């Protein structure tokens, strides 16, 4: 298993931008689908974006399409979530997750991922 570690969270005004990074160590990063999830206070963890290990296909939840961009660098074992036009409702703890190796399947459910980071807080202010 890889161990994801998130960074880059913080406090930002609505309309601003933020870049979250996830460094994954301890395993074969390039053969794992990587994803970002988030959990707001009092709510369940929800899928945000994912990038496949094969072909680099990306998948986003509808509420972030056009504002969030997920990318990966297999040479550095990192995945990045670039966030633009932040909204108050984007406030949450953001988690990086890694699938098992060579995972082929839908990318949005939490069961697709077996390694999770500790999370990084993103707070959007008005």
N, C-alpha and C positions, 0 to 999 in steps of 0.2 A: 504494500500500500504506500501511496505517497502521503505526505503530510502537507496540506496547504496552509499557508500563513498569509493573511490579508494585511494590507496597509493602504493608507491614503484617505481614510475617512476624515471627517471634520465637520465644522460648522460653516455653512455657506448660505448666502441669501438666495431667495427665490429668483430664478432666472439665471443663476450662475452655473458654473461648471465644476466638475470634480473628476479626478482620475483615480480609480481604485486598482490596486495591483495585488496579485496573488502569486507567491513563489511556492512551488511545490517541490519538496525534496524527498528522497528516500525511495524512489521507484521510477518506473519507466513512464515519464510524463507524456511522451509523444504518442503513446497508444491509448491514451485516456481522453474521453470526452470531458470537458471542463465546463462548469456552470457557475453562475451567481444566483443566489437566492437572497431573499430579504425577509425580515420579520419586524413588523411595527408593533408597538406596545399594544397588548390586548388582542393581537391578531395572530393567525397561524402563519407559519413560514410559507412564503410563496415563491414560485419560480420567477426569475427575471430574464436570464439569457443563458444560452449555452453555445458552445462551439465544438463541433465534432472532431475526433482525432483523425478520422479519415476524410480527406477532402476539404476539411475546414468549414463545412456548412455551419451556418449560424441560425439560431432560433430565438425569438424574443416573445415575451408576453405582450399583448396588445397595448397595454398602457405605457410601454416604454419605447415602442417602435418609433424610429425617427429621432429619438433623443439619446438613446443608449447605443453604444457600439462595443461589442466584445471582440477581442483579438487574442492571439496567442503567439508566443515566440518559443518554438520547440528547442531552439539552441540555448535558451536561457531558462527553460522550464518555468515560464511565467505566463500568466493570463491577465489581461487588462480589461477593465470596464471603464470606458470613457463615457461620462455623463454630461449632457448638455441640457440647458433649459430646465433646471431643477425646479420641482414643484414641492409644495408643502407636504403633499402626500407621498413623496419619495423618502421622507424621514423614516429611518429603520436601521436595524443592524443588518449589514450585508455580509453574507457568508459565501465563501468560495468552496466548491465541491468538485471532487474528482470521481469519475466512474471507475469500475473495474477495467482491466485491460481489454482492448478490442471490443468494447461494448457496442452492440448494434441494436438499436431500439429507439423508442421515443425518448426525447431528451428532457422533458419538463417534469416528470414526477421525481420526488425525492428518492424513491427506491432505486433509481438508476445510478445513484452515487453512494459509494461506500467510504469515502474519506471527506471529512469536513474540517474547515478551519474554525477558529474561535470567533471570528466575526470582527467587523470594524463598523463603528457607529457613523452614520451620516445623518446630520441634522440640518434641515432646511428652515431658515427663518424668513419671516415676512418683512 
